[in-house]
Amino acid sequence: MKKNIFLLISAVVVLLAGCSTTTTLDRLIEFNENDVESIEIWDLDANKRIEVDDGDTKQELFDHFSNMTLMKTKQIAGIEADKIFIIYLRGPDIEFTIYSNHTALVNFQNYIVEDFDMKVLESFFD
């Protein structure tokens, strides 16, 4: 009986340890879209910056960002990124970074990015 309880508890611990913490960007950073005056996007590798203040384009970006799935990770060291984009929401003063190696830095936490097409950001600098 004790052996069965031990095995059951061990199985639950292993399952919980294997679960990943996934979330979306809009759950990590809270803001009202109407408070965002503009969205600044910096391409650090090209040393270029653009500012998006058009309502339709801002909404498209909000849609892309809110659909982006993030999986929390403890370490992303050793994975080189070709492109680095810093996103700044002017108004609520929120900043986060998206890397071309499908990682992101949000609220000083590292995340693996799923369901996001980097071409959305790259298209602003073509």
N, CA, C and O of each residue as an XYZ file, in Angstrom:
504
protein
N       0.819     -1.196      0.000
C       0.000      0.000      0.000
C       0.864      1.261      0.000
O       0.611      2.181     -0.778
N       1.881      1.313      0.865
C       2.763      2.477      0.918
C       3.514      2.639     -0.394
O       3.767      3.757     -0.843
N       3.868      1.518     -1.001
C       4.600      1.551     -2.270
C       3.726      2.148     -3.368
O       4.216      2.918     -4.194
N       2.420      1.798     -3.390
C       1.498      2.332     -4.388
C       1.300      3.838     -4.217
O       1.250      4.579     -5.200
N       1.187      4.284     -2.973
C       1.040      5.722     -2.711
C       2.295      6.464     -3.143
O       2.207      7.535     -3.744
N       3.464      5.905     -2.841
C       4.728      6.518     -3.251
C       4.808      6.618     -4.773
O       5.213      7.654     -5.300
N       4.428      5.560     -5.484
C       4.469      5.582     -6.947
C       3.479      6.603     -7.515
O       3.781      7.290     -8.490
N       2.312      6.696     -6.905
C       1.315      7.659     -7.357
C       1.808      9.093     -7.161
O       1.679      9.924     -8.059
N       2.365      9.377     -6.004
C       2.904     10.710     -5.731
C       4.064     11.018     -6.668
O       4.173     12.138     -7.167
N       4.927     10.047     -6.911
C       6.056     10.233     -7.825
C       5.572     10.541     -9.233
O       6.137     11.400     -9.909
N       4.534      9.849     -9.678
C       4.002     10.075    -11.019
C       3.430     11.485    -11.142
O       3.625     12.144    -12.163
N       2.731     11.950    -10.116
C       2.162     13.293    -10.133
C       3.264     14.345    -10.168
O       3.156     15.325    -10.906
N       4.314     14.158     -9.388
C       5.436     15.097     -9.366
C       6.109     15.148    -10.726
O       6.437     16.232    -11.207
N       6.321     14.011    -11.349
C       6.958     13.963    -12.665
C       6.084     14.660    -13.696
O       6.597     15.399    -14.537
N       4.783     14.442    -13.651
C       3.882     15.111    -14.590
C       3.890     16.621    -14.407
O       3.932     17.372    -15.381
N       3.851     17.059    -13.164
C       3.875     18.498    -12.909
C       5.195     19.130    -13.314
O       5.214     20.255    -13.811
N       6.282     18.434    -13.112
C       7.596     18.966    -13.484
C       7.729     19.082    -14.989
O       8.446     19.953    -15.482
N       7.056     18.225    -15.719
C       7.140     18.243    -17.176
C       6.229     19.259    -17.820
O       6.379     19.547    -19.008
N       5.284     19.815    -17.074
C       4.354     20.798    -17.629
C       5.077     22.124    -17.863
O       5.863     22.572    -17.028
N       4.807     22.724    -18.975
C       5.418     24.016    -19.264
C       4.425     25.119    -18.953
O       3.212     24.910    -18.976
N       4.955     26.291    -18.664
C       4.121     27.444    -18.394
C       3.990     28.236    -19.685
O       4.930     28.909    -20.109
N       2.830     28.154    -20.301
C       2.604     28.912    -21.527
C       1.582     30.002    -21.260
O       0.679     29.854    -20.436
N       1.752     31.090    -21.974
C       0.862     32.232    -21.816
C       0.873     33.025    -23.108
O       1.524     32.638    -24.079
N       0.168     34.111    -23.118
C       0.198     35.028    -24.261
C       0.680     36.389    -23.769
O       0.655     36.679    -22.573
N       1.111     37.201    -24.698
C       1.683     38.501    -24.341
C       0.660     39.386    -23.633
O       1.002     40.099    -22.690
N      -0.591     39.342    -24.085
C      -1.583     40.214    -23.455
C      -1.923     39.796    -22.029
O      -2.550     40.566    -21.302
N      -1.528     38.612    -21.617
C      -1.695     38.213    -20.212
C      -0.512     38.681    -19.360
O      -0.642     38.853    -18.148
N       0.632     38.885    -19.998
C       1.830     39.306    -19.261
C       1.898     40.805    -19.045
O       2.347     41.272    -17.998
N       1.457     41.545    -20.028
C       1.480     42.999    -19.915
C       0.057     43.514    -20.082
O      -0.606     43.246    -21.085
N      -0.386     44.241    -19.101
C      -1.748     44.754    -19.127
C      -1.730     46.222    -19.545
O      -1.017     47.047    -18.972
N      -2.530     46.516    -20.553
C      -2.663     47.886    -21.008
C      -3.956     47.995    -21.803
O      -4.497     46.997    -22.280
N      -4.429     49.198    -21.932
C      -5.600     49.474    -22.741
C      -5.095     49.936    -24.107
O      -4.320     50.888    -24.195
N      -5.531     49.267    -25.161
C      -5.064     49.609    -26.507
C      -5.329     51.079    -26.852
O      -4.573     51.683    -27.614
N      -6.371     51.637    -26.309
C      -6.688     53.048    -26.590
C      -5.682     54.000    -25.954
O      -5.565     55.148    -26.382
N      -4.956     53.542    -24.942
C      -3.952     54.375    -24.283
C      -2.631     54.423    -25.049
O      -1.771     55.252    -24.751
N      -2.467     53.543    -26.030
C      -1.210     53.476    -26.790
C      -1.237     54.545    -27.880
O      -2.010     54.458    -28.835
N      -0.381     55.553    -27.721
C      -0.292     56.635    -28.704
C       0.358     56.146    -29.991
O      -0.088     56.471    -31.091
N       1.424     55.357    -29.836
C       2.126     54.806    -30.994
C       2.923     53.589    -30.547
O       3.132     53.359    -29.356
N       3.360     52.819    -31.531
C       4.207     51.652    -31.281
C       5.537     51.914    -31.974
O       5.586     52.096    -33.191
N       6.601     51.933    -31.204
C       7.932     52.090    -31.777
C       8.560     50.716    -31.924
O       8.500     49.891    -31.013
N       9.158     50.484    -33.072
C       9.848     49.226    -33.331
C      11.275     49.562    -33.720
O      11.517     50.291    -34.683
N      12.217     49.023    -32.961
C      13.634     49.215    -33.259
C      14.198     47.911    -33.803
O      14.037     46.853    -33.195
N      14.854     47.994    -34.944
C      15.638     46.876    -35.468
C      17.076     47.194    -35.085
O      17.739     47.992    -35.747
N      17.553     46.571    -34.023
C      18.880     46.911    -33.505
C      19.997     46.558    -34.468
O      21.002     47.266    -34.531
N      19.841     45.479    -35.218
C      20.907     45.074    -36.139
C      21.050     46.052    -37.294
O      22.166     46.308    -37.747
N      19.962     46.593    -37.769
C      20.008     47.566    -38.860
C      20.140     48.986    -38.337
O      20.325     49.924    -39.112
N      20.046     49.145    -37.013
C      20.111     50.450    -36.373
C      19.054     51.399    -36.955
O      19.330     52.554    -37.279
N      17.829     50.861    -37.072
C      16.715     51.643    -37.602
C      15.554     51.594    -36.620
O      15.384     50.634    -35.868
N      14.765     52.657    -36.653
C      13.592     52.757    -35.788
C      12.443     53.324    -36.598
O      12.617     54.260    -37.377
N      11.262     52.743    -36.404
C      10.064     53.299    -37.024
C       9.011     53.491    -35.936
O       9.049     52.843    -34.890
N       8.088     54.381    -36.202
C       7.013     54.640    -35.261
C       5.689     54.438    -35.988
O       5.440     55.053    -37.025
N       4.849     53.580    -35.442
C       3.548     53.273    -36.029
C       2.484     53.998    -35.220
O       2.284     53.707    -34.041
N       1.796     54.955    -35.866
C       0.729     55.645    -35.171
C      -0.599     55.549    -35.909
O      -1.614     56.061    -35.435
N      -0.595     54.896    -37.064
C      -1.820     54.651    -37.820
C      -2.677     53.622    -37.082
O      -2.192     52.555    -36.706
N      -3.942     53.948    -36.879
C      -4.844     53.095    -36.096
C      -4.975     51.677    -36.625
O      -4.947     50.723    -35.848
N      -5.118     51.522    -37.944
C      -5.285     50.180    -38.520
C      -4.020     49.347    -38.378
O      -4.083     48.161    -38.055
N      -2.873     49.970    -38.618
C      -1.599     49.249    -38.499
C      -1.320     48.884    -37.052
O      -0.826     47.793    -36.769
N      -1.636     49.795    -36.130
C      -1.470     49.477    -34.706
C      -2.349     48.285    -34.331
O      -1.903     47.395    -33.607
N      -3.579     48.259    -34.809
C      -4.483     47.157    -34.478
C      -3.965     45.831    -35.031
O      -4.068     44.799    -34.368
N      -3.412     45.856    -36.238
C      -2.818     44.633    -36.805
C      -1.672     44.132    -35.928
O      -1.554     42.934    -35.672
N      -0.835     45.053    -35.476
C       0.264     44.660    -34.596
C      -0.250     44.117    -33.270
O       0.264     43.116    -32.770
N      -1.262     44.767    -32.693
C      -1.856     44.263    -31.454
C      -2.368     42.838    -31.642
O      -2.182     41.981    -30.778
N      -3.016     42.596    -32.783
C      -3.536     41.253    -33.058
C      -2.410     40.227    -33.126
O      -2.526     39.134    -32.573
N      -1.318     40.582    -33.807
C      -0.169     39.667    -33.902
C       0.439     39.419    -32.521
O       0.734     38.279    -32.162
N       0.622     40.479    -31.759
C       1.238     40.331    -30.432
C       0.348     39.526    -29.480
O       0.849     38.701    -28.716
N      -0.958     39.761    -29.522
C      -1.839     39.049    -28.587
C      -1.988     37.580    -28.939
O      -2.306     36.773    -28.066
N      -1.764     37.208    -30.206
C      -1.841     35.801    -30.602
C      -0.524     35.057    -30.406
O      -0.461     33.843    -30.599
N       0.505     35.765    -30.033
C       1.825     35.163    -29.841
C       1.824     34.335    -28.550
O       1.524     34.854    -27.475
N       2.159     33.054    -28.662
C       2.218     32.171    -27.502
C       3.632     32.183    -26.948
O       4.601     32.057    -27.696
N       3.746     32.335    -25.635
C       5.044     32.396    -24.970
C       5.150     31.260    -23.963
O       4.243     31.036    -23.162
N       6.265     30.550    -24.016
C       6.528     29.481    -23.063
C       7.726     29.894    -22.215
O       8.815     30.134    -22.737
N       7.517     29.973    -20.920
C       8.559     30.438    -20.016
C       9.735     29.468    -20.018
O       9.558     28.250    -19.993
N      10.930     30.031    -20.048
C      12.137     29.229    -20.006
C      13.112     29.903    -19.055
O      13.084     31.121    -18.882
N      13.957     29.117    -18.452
C      14.898     29.682    -17.486
C      16.153     30.210    -18.161
O      16.766     31.167    -17.688
N      16.533     29.580    -19.270
C      17.798     29.982    -19.864
C      17.733     29.863    -21.374
O      17.277     28.854    -21.911
N      18.191     30.897    -22.050
C      18.275     30.862    -23.504
C      19.703     31.151    -23.966
O      19.936     31.457    -25.135
N      20.640     31.051    -23.051
C      22.037     31.332    -23.380
C      22.531     30.353    -24.435
O      22.137     29.186    -24.454
N      23.386     30.838    -25.297
C      23.989     29.994    -26.312
C      23.205     29.947    -27.606
O      23.664     29.359    -28.585
N      22.038     30.553    -27.628
C      21.243     30.596    -28.852
C      21.393     31.986    -29.450
O      20.884     32.964    -28.904
N      22.085     32.066    -30.561
C      22.349     33.357    -31.193
C      21.146     33.825    -32.003
O      20.478     33.024    -32.656
N      20.881     35.105    -31.957
C      19.786     35.702    -32.718
C      20.365     36.586    -33.815
O      21.273     37.380    -33.570
N      19.833     36.442    -35.028
C      20.268     37.274    -36.144
C      19.679     38.677    -36.056
O      20.335     39.658    -36.405
N      18.450     38.762    -35.593
C      17.757     40.045    -35.510
C      17.217     40.247    -34.106
O      16.795     39.301    -33.441
N      17.240     41.492    -33.673
C      16.702     41.862    -32.370
C      15.753     43.037    -32.591
O      16.138     44.072    -33.134
N      14.509     42.857    -32.160
C      13.507     43.912    -32.272
C      13.055     44.321    -30.880
O      12.631     43.483    -30.084
N      13.149     45.611    -30.592
C      12.619     46.141    -29.338
C      11.311     46.833    -29.672
O      11.252     47.689    -30.555
N      10.264     46.452    -28.955
C       8.940     47.018    -29.165
C       8.622     47.916    -27.969
O       8.724     47.492    -26.818
N       8.242     49.143    -28.254
C       7.914     50.093    -27.191
C       6.514     50.644    -27.437
O       6.234     51.199    -28.500
N       5.645     50.488    -26.453
C       4.293     51.019    -26.540
C       4.272     52.372    -25.849
O       4.292     52.462    -24.622
N       4.230     53.435    -26.669
C       4.228     54.795    -26.134
C       2.847     55.106    -25.574
O       1.829     54.882    -26.229
N       2.832     55.610    -24.391
C       1.588     55.889    -23.674
C       1.628     55.145    -22.352
O       1.814     55.749    -21.296
N       1.452     53.809    -22.416
C       1.591     53.050    -21.169
C       3.063     52.770    -20.804
O       3.341     52.214    -19.742
N       3.996     53.151    -21.677
C       5.437     52.966    -21.451
C       5.791     51.514    -21.143
O       6.330     51.202    -20.081
N       5.478     50.638    -22.088
C       5.771     49.209    -21.965
C       6.761     48.831    -23.050
O       6.618     49.219    -24.209
N       7.766     48.068    -22.655
C       8.795     47.647    -23.600
C       9.029     46.149    -23.469
O       9.050     45.603    -22.366
N       9.207     45.488    -24.622
C       9.590     44.084    -24.643
C      10.438     43.836    -25.876
O      10.430     44.633    -26.814
N      11.168     42.734    -25.875
C      12.115     42.436    -26.943
C      11.776     41.091    -27.572
O      11.485     40.121    -26.874
N      11.819     41.047    -28.902
C      11.602     39.806    -29.642
C      12.850     39.538    -30.456
O      13.346     40.417    -31.160
N      13.359     38.313    -30.357
C      14.575     37.908    -31.066
C      14.220     36.966    -32.212
O      13.226     36.243    -32.151
N      15.044     36.985    -33.256
C      14.777     36.149    -34.421
C      14.956     34.660    -34.150
O      14.557     33.836    -34.973
N      15.539     34.305    -33.028
C      15.695     32.880    -32.691
C      14.473     32.352    -31.936
O      14.549     31.340    -31.240
N      13.357     33.048    -32.083
C      12.071     32.668    -31.479
C      12.115     32.688    -29.957
O      11.589     31.793    -29.295
N      12.745     33.712    -29.417
C      12.738     33.954    -27.978
C      12.313     35.401    -27.747
O      12.328     36.221    -28.665
N      11.935     35.700    -26.508
C      11.511     37.050    -26.164
C      11.885     37.346    -24.723
O      12.041     36.444    -23.901
N      12.023     38.618    -24.443
C      12.260     39.094    -23.089
C      11.100     40.023    -22.731
O      10.951     41.103    -23.304
N      10.279     39.579    -21.769
C       9.107     40.341    -21.340
C       9.140     40.394    -19.821
O       9.224     39.361    -19.156
N       9.075     41.604    -19.278
C       9.107     41.787    -17.819
C      10.314     41.085    -17.191
O      10.195     40.463    -16.135
N      11.455     41.185    -17.832
C      12.722     40.611    -17.359
C      12.679     39.087    -17.255
O      13.469     38.498    -16.516
N      11.772     38.445    -17.982
C      11.672     36.985    -18.022
C      11.904     36.520    -19.453
O      11.465     37.170    -20.402
N      12.594     35.395    -19.603
C      12.850     34.823    -20.920
C      11.729     33.878    -21.318
O      11.233     33.105    -20.499
N      11.334     33.949    -22.591
C      10.269     33.107    -23.117
C      10.668     32.572    -24.485
O      11.405     33.216    -25.231
N      10.168     31.388    -24.797
C      10.263     30.847    -26.144
C       8.990     31.278    -26.860
O       7.888     31.098    -26.340
N       9.142     31.845    -28.049
C       8.012     32.391    -28.790
C       7.491     31.350    -29.770
O       8.246     30.768    -30.550
N       6.193     31.132    -29.712
C       5.530     30.245    -30.654
C       4.445     31.049    -31.356
O       3.960     32.043    -30.816
N       4.071     30.632    -32.528
C       2.957     31.243    -33.261
C       3.173     32.720    -33.573
O       2.240     33.517    -33.476
N       4.387     33.087    -33.944
C       4.638     34.472    -34.340
C       5.548     34.477    -35.555
O       6.590     33.820    -35.565
N       5.156     35.211    -36.564
C       5.921     35.304    -37.798
C       6.784     36.565    -37.747
O       6.262     37.679    -37.728
N       8.087     36.387    -37.724
C       9.015     37.516    -37.644
C       8.905     38.442    -38.856
O       9.318     39.600    -38.793
N       8.357     37.941    -39.941
C       8.220     38.767    -41.140
C       7.314     39.967    -40.902
O       7.403     40.969    -41.611
N       6.441     39.864    -39.905
C       5.572     40.987    -39.560
C       6.421     42.184    -39.166
O       6.167     43.299    -39.622
N       7.425     41.970    -38.327
C       8.303     43.061    -37.894
C       9.296     43.440    -38.988
O       9.566     44.621    -39.203
N       9.837     42.439    -39.677
C      10.823     42.700    -40.725
C      10.241     43.525    -41.861
O      10.960     44.291    -42.503
N       8.936     43.375    -42.119
C       8.311     44.088    -43.238
C       8.348     45.606    -43.068
O       8.277     46.331    -44.060
N       8.457     46.092    -41.858
C       8.531     47.528    -41.625
C       9.875     48.112    -42.075
O       9.990     49.320    -42.280
N      10.880     47.261    -42.226
C      12.230     47.744    -42.542
C      12.690     47.349    -43.940
O      13.869     47.485    -44.266
N      11.776     46.865    -44.760
C      12.138     46.502    -46.150
C      12.210     47.717    -47.028
O      12.499     47.602    -48.219
